[in-house]
Amino acid sequence: METITTTSWELACHIDDAVENGGVCVQIGGKQIALFYFKRRNEWYATRNECPHKKQMILSRGMIGSLGEKPKVACPFHKK
């Protein structure tokens, strides 16, 4: 049996709404999503806005960086 995967795109925000090298929170389908734009990499990333430790919707206010080539976001509560 063949598996068919479909992808649909949603407009989350305009590029001008996003903070360079920072995050912005958007709501899509009733869920908070943290979007990050790494300007030096010219790449966008998205994840749930929820801190996995405190279970608070705060990740979009976190700091971004890299560990080697791997992009990372640090929760503003933990800086980890």
Chimera marker file (.cmm) of the C-alpha trace (Angstrom):
<marker_set name="trace">
<marker id="1" x="0.000" y="0.000" z="0.000" r="1" g="1" b="0" radius="0.5"/>
<marker id="2" x="1.305" y="3.448" z="-0.929" r="1" g="1" b="0" radius="0.5"/>
<marker id="3" x="1.460" y="6.160" z="1.743" r="1" g="1" b="0" radius="0.5"/>
<marker id="4" x="0.594" y="9.646" z="0.576" r="1" g="1" b="0" radius="0.5"/>
<marker id="5" x="1.734" y="12.579" z="2.662" r="1" g="1" b="0" radius="0.5"/>
<marker id="6" x="0.296" y="16.007" z="2.083" r="1" g="1" b="0" radius="0.5"/>
<marker id="7" x="1.687" y="19.275" z="3.329" r="1" g="1" b="0" radius="0.5"/>
<marker id="8" x="-0.240" y="22.463" z="3.617" r="1" g="1" b="0" radius="0.5"/>
<marker id="9" x="1.277" y="25.845" z="4.290" r="1" g="1" b="0" radius="0.5"/>
<marker id="10" x="-0.260" y="28.576" z="6.413" r="1" g="1" b="0" radius="0.5"/>
<marker id="11" x="0.656" y="32.243" z="6.446" r="1" g="1" b="0" radius="0.5"/>
<marker id="12" x="2.054" y="32.736" z="9.940" r="1" g="1" b="0" radius="0.5"/>
<marker id="13" x="3.366" y="36.299" z="9.736" r="1" g="1" b="0" radius="0.5"/>
<marker id="14" x="4.986" y="38.721" z="7.358" r="1" g="1" b="0" radius="0.5"/>
<marker id="15" x="8.773" y="38.841" z="7.222" r="1" g="1" b="0" radius="0.5"/>
<marker id="16" x="8.674" y="42.382" z="8.623" r="1" g="1" b="0" radius="0.5"/>
<marker id="17" x="6.798" y="41.081" z="11.704" r="1" g="1" b="0" radius="0.5"/>
<marker id="18" x="9.650" y="38.757" z="12.648" r="1" g="1" b="0" radius="0.5"/>
<marker id="19" x="12.624" y="39.835" z="14.721" r="1" g="1" b="0" radius="0.5"/>
<marker id="20" x="16.000" y="39.187" z="13.099" r="1" g="1" b="0" radius="0.5"/>
<marker id="21" x="17.874" y="36.632" z="15.194" r="1" g="1" b="0" radius="0.5"/>
<marker id="22" x="14.912" y="36.399" z="17.537" r="1" g="1" b="0" radius="0.5"/>
<marker id="23" x="11.498" y="34.869" z="17.895" r="1" g="1" b="0" radius="0.5"/>
<marker id="24" x="7.861" y="35.699" z="17.402" r="1" g="1" b="0" radius="0.5"/>
<marker id="25" x="4.814" y="33.773" z="18.620" r="1" g="1" b="0" radius="0.5"/>
<marker id="26" x="1.937" y="32.981" z="16.255" r="1" g="1" b="0" radius="0.5"/>
<marker id="27" x="-1.225" y="30.987" z="16.732" r="1" g="1" b="0" radius="0.5"/>
<marker id="28" x="-2.022" y="28.384" z="14.086" r="1" g="1" b="0" radius="0.5"/>
<marker id="29" x="-4.822" y="25.881" z="14.452" r="1" g="1" b="0" radius="0.5"/>
<marker id="30" x="-5.311" y="26.857" z="18.088" r="1" g="1" b="0" radius="0.5"/>
<marker id="31" x="-1.648" y="26.152" z="18.951" r="1" g="1" b="0" radius="0.5"/>
<marker id="32" x="1.087" y="28.613" z="19.863" r="1" g="1" b="0" radius="0.5"/>
<marker id="33" x="4.088" y="28.309" z="17.566" r="1" g="1" b="0" radius="0.5"/>
<marker id="34" x="7.432" y="30.043" z="18.091" r="1" g="1" b="0" radius="0.5"/>
<marker id="35" x="9.052" y="31.167" z="14.828" r="1" g="1" b="0" radius="0.5"/>
<marker id="36" x="12.722" y="32.101" z="14.671" r="1" g="1" b="0" radius="0.5"/>
<marker id="37" x="14.649" y="33.806" z="11.876" r="1" g="1" b="0" radius="0.5"/>
<marker id="38" x="18.424" y="33.228" z="11.890" r="1" g="1" b="0" radius="0.5"/>
<marker id="39" x="19.549" y="36.109" z="9.724" r="1" g="1" b="0" radius="0.5"/>
<marker id="40" x="23.203" y="34.990" z="9.367" r="1" g="1" b="0" radius="0.5"/>
<marker id="41" x="21.998" y="31.569" z="8.204" r="1" g="1" b="0" radius="0.5"/>
<marker id="42" x="19.035" y="32.999" z="6.265" r="1" g="1" b="0" radius="0.5"/>
<marker id="43" x="16.912" y="30.200" z="7.752" r="1" g="1" b="0" radius="0.5"/>
<marker id="44" x="13.557" y="29.979" z="9.521" r="1" g="1" b="0" radius="0.5"/>
<marker id="45" x="12.698" y="27.528" z="12.298" r="1" g="1" b="0" radius="0.5"/>
<marker id="46" x="9.463" y="26.716" z="14.093" r="1" g="1" b="0" radius="0.5"/>
<marker id="47" x="8.693" y="24.872" z="17.312" r="1" g="1" b="0" radius="0.5"/>
<marker id="48" x="6.046" y="24.750" z="19.980" r="1" g="1" b="0" radius="0.5"/>
<marker id="49" x="6.124" y="27.896" z="22.095" r="1" g="1" b="0" radius="0.5"/>
<marker id="50" x="6.015" y="25.828" z="25.308" r="1" g="1" b="0" radius="0.5"/>
<marker id="51" x="9.040" y="25.503" z="27.592" r="1" g="1" b="0" radius="0.5"/>
<marker id="52" x="9.483" y="21.744" z="28.152" r="1" g="1" b="0" radius="0.5"/>
<marker id="53" x="10.526" y="22.326" z="31.783" r="1" g="1" b="0" radius="0.5"/>
<marker id="54" x="8.153" y="24.994" z="33.137" r="1" g="1" b="0" radius="0.5"/>
<marker id="55" x="5.298" y="24.188" z="30.723" r="1" g="1" b="0" radius="0.5"/>
<marker id="56" x="4.826" y="27.909" z="30.073" r="1" g="1" b="0" radius="0.5"/>
<marker id="57" x="4.330" y="29.494" z="26.654" r="1" g="1" b="0" radius="0.5"/>
<marker id="58" x="7.554" y="31.480" z="26.520" r="1" g="1" b="0" radius="0.5"/>
<marker id="59" x="10.078" y="30.024" z="24.029" r="1" g="1" b="0" radius="0.5"/>
<marker id="60" x="9.459" y="32.733" z="21.420" r="1" g="1" b="0" radius="0.5"/>
<marker id="61" x="11.168" y="35.152" z="23.848" r="1" g="1" b="0" radius="0.5"/>
<marker id="62" x="14.238" y="32.951" z="24.084" r="1" g="1" b="0" radius="0.5"/>
<marker id="63" x="17.716" y="33.514" z="22.736" r="1" g="1" b="0" radius="0.5"/>
<marker id="64" x="18.859" y="31.754" z="19.586" r="1" g="1" b="0" radius="0.5"/>
<marker id="65" x="22.273" y="30.426" z="18.713" r="1" g="1" b="0" radius="0.5"/>
<marker id="66" x="24.088" y="27.384" z="17.414" r="1" g="1" b="0" radius="0.5"/>
<marker id="67" x="25.935" y="24.448" z="18.870" r="1" g="1" b="0" radius="0.5"/>
<marker id="68" x="28.258" y="23.590" z="16.024" r="1" g="1" b="0" radius="0.5"/>
<marker id="69" x="25.992" y="23.518" z="13.000" r="1" g="1" b="0" radius="0.5"/>
<marker id="70" x="22.872" y="22.737" z="15.044" r="1" g="1" b="0" radius="0.5"/>
<marker id="71" x="20.481" y="25.664" z="15.682" r="1" g="1" b="0" radius="0.5"/>
<marker id="72" x="19.362" y="26.066" z="19.310" r="1" g="1" b="0" radius="0.5"/>
<marker id="73" x="16.912" y="28.173" z="21.300" r="1" g="1" b="0" radius="0.5"/>
<marker id="74" x="17.443" y="28.929" z="24.989" r="1" g="1" b="0" radius="0.5"/>
<marker id="75" x="14.380" y="29.302" z="27.199" r="1" g="1" b="0" radius="0.5"/>
<marker id="76" x="14.370" y="32.773" z="28.807" r="1" g="1" b="0" radius="0.5"/>
<marker id="77" x="13.739" y="31.119" z="32.203" r="1" g="1" b="0" radius="0.5"/>
<marker id="78" x="16.658" y="28.722" z="32.014" r="1" g="1" b="0" radius="0.5"/>
<marker id="79" x="19.087" y="30.118" z="29.448" r="1" g="1" b="0" radius="0.5"/>
<marker id="80" x="19.787" y="26.487" z="28.527" r="1" g="1" b="0" radius="0.5"/>
<link id1="1" id2="2" r="1" g="1" b="0" radius="0.2"/>
<link id1="2" id2="3" r="1" g="1" b="0" radius="0.2"/>
<link id1="3" id2="4" r="1" g="1" b="0" radius="0.2"/>
<link id1="4" id2="5" r="1" g="1" b="0" radius="0.2"/>
<link id1="5" id2="6" r="1" g="1" b="0" radius="0.2"/>
<link id1="6" id2="7" r="1" g="1" b="0" radius="0.2"/>
<link id1="7" id2="8" r="1" g="1" b="0" radius="0.2"/>
<link id1="8" id2="9" r="1" g="1" b="0" radius="0.2"/>
<link id1="9" id2="10" r="1" g="1" b="0" radius="0.2"/>
<link id1="10" id2="11" r="1" g="1" b="0" radius="0.2"/>
<link id1="11" id2="12" r="1" g="1" b="0" radius="0.2"/>
<link id1="12" id2="13" r="1" g="1" b="0" radius="0.2"/>
<link id1="13" id2="14" r="1" g="1" b="0" radius="0.2"/>
<link id1="14" id2="15" r="1" g="1" b="0" radius="0.2"/>
<link id1="15" id2="16" r="1" g="1" b="0" radius="0.2"/>
<link id1="16" id2="17" r="1" g="1" b="0" radius="0.2"/>
<link id1="17" id2="18" r="1" g="1" b="0" radius="0.2"/>
<link id1="18" id2="19" r="1" g="1" b="0" radius="0.2"/>
<link id1="19" id2="20" r="1" g="1" b="0" radius="0.2"/>
<link id1="20" id2="21" r="1" g="1" b="0" radius="0.2"/>
<link id1="21" id2="22" r="1" g="1" b="0" radius="0.2"/>
<link id1="22" id2="23" r="1" g="1" b="0" radius="0.2"/>
<link id1="23" id2="24" r="1" g="1" b="0" radius="0.2"/>
<link id1="24" id2="25" r="1" g="1" b="0" radius="0.2"/>
<link id1="25" id2="26" r="1" g="1" b="0" radius="0.2"/>
<link id1="26" id2="27" r="1" g="1" b="0" radius="0.2"/>
<link id1="27" id2="28" r="1" g="1" b="0" radius="0.2"/>
<link id1="28" id2="29" r="1" g="1" b="0" radius="0.2"/>
<link id1="29" id2="30" r="1" g="1" b="0" radius="0.2"/>
<link id1="30" id2="31" r="1" g="1" b="0" radius="0.2"/>
<link id1="31" id2="32" r="1" g="1" b="0" radius="0.2"/>
<link id1="32" id2="33" r="1" g="1" b="0" radius="0.2"/>
<link id1="33" id2="34" r="1" g="1" b="0" radius="0.2"/>
<link id1="34" id2="35" r="1" g="1" b="0" radius="0.2"/>
<link id1="35" id2="36" r="1" g="1" b="0" radius="0.2"/>
<link id1="36" id2="37" r="1" g="1" b="0" radius="0.2"/>
<link id1="37" id2="38" r="1" g="1" b="0" radius="0.2"/>
<link id1="38" id2="39" r="1" g="1" b="0" radius="0.2"/>
<link id1="39" id2="40" r="1" g="1" b="0" radius="0.2"/>
<link id1="40" id2="41" r="1" g="1" b="0" radius="0.2"/>
<link id1="41" id2="42" r="1" g="1" b="0" radius="0.2"/>
<link id1="42" id2="43" r="1" g="1" b="0" radius="0.2"/>
<link id1="43" id2="44" r="1" g="1" b="0" radius="0.2"/>
<link id1="44" id2="45" r="1" g="1" b="0" radius="0.2"/>
<link id1="45" id2="46" r="1" g="1" b="0" radius="0.2"/>
<link id1="46" id2="47" r="1" g="1" b="0" radius="0.2"/>
<link id1="47" id2="48" r="1" g="1" b="0" radius="0.2"/>
<link id1="48" id2="49" r="1" g="1" b="0" radius="0.2"/>
<link id1="49" id2="50" r="1" g="1" b="0" radius="0.2"/>
<link id1="50" id2="51" r="1" g="1" b="0" radius="0.2"/>
<link id1="51" id2="52" r="1" g="1" b="0" radius="0.2"/>
<link id1="52" id2="53" r="1" g="1" b="0" radius="0.2"/>
<link id1="53" id2="54" r="1" g="1" b="0" radius="0.2"/>
<link id1="54" id2="55" r="1" g="1" b="0" radius="0.2"/>
<link id1="55" id2="56" r="1" g="1" b="0" radius="0.2"/>
<link id1="56" id2="57" r="1" g="1" b="0" radius="0.2"/>
<link id1="57" id2="58" r="1" g="1" b="0" radius="0.2"/>
<link id1="58" id2="59" r="1" g="1" b="0" radius="0.2"/>
<link id1="59" id2="60" r="1" g="1" b="0" radius="0.2"/>
<link id1="60" id2="61" r="1" g="1" b="0" radius="0.2"/>
<link id1="61" id2="62" r="1" g="1" b="0" radius="0.2"/>
<link id1="62" id2="63" r="1" g="1" b="0" radius="0.2"/>
<link id1="63" id2="64" r="1" g="1" b="0" radius="0.2"/>
<link id1="64" id2="65" r="1" g="1" b="0" radius="0.2"/>
<link id1="65" id2="66" r="1" g="1" b="0" radius="0.2"/>
<link id1="66" id2="67" r="1" g="1" b="0" radius="0.2"/>
<link id1="67" id2="68" r="1" g="1" b="0" radius="0.2"/>
<link id1="68" id2="69" r="1" g="1" b="0" radius="0.2"/>
<link id1="69" id2="70" r="1" g="1" b="0" radius="0.2"/>
<link id1="70" id2="71" r="1" g="1" b="0" radius="0.2"/>
<link id1="71" id2="72" r="1" g="1" b="0" radius="0.2"/>
<link id1="72" id2="73" r="1" g="1" b="0" radius="0.2"/>
<link id1="73" id2="74" r="1" g="1" b="0" radius="0.2"/>
<link id1="74" id2="75" r="1" g="1" b="0" radius="0.2"/>
<link id1="75" id2="76" r="1" g="1" b="0" radius="0.2"/>
<link id1="76" id2="77" r="1" g="1" b="0" radius="0.2"/>
<link id1="77" id2="78" r="1" g="1" b="0" radius="0.2"/>
<link id1="78" id2="79" r="1" g="1" b="0" radius="0.2"/>
<link id1="79" id2="80" r="1" g="1" b="0" radius="0.2"/>
</marker_set>
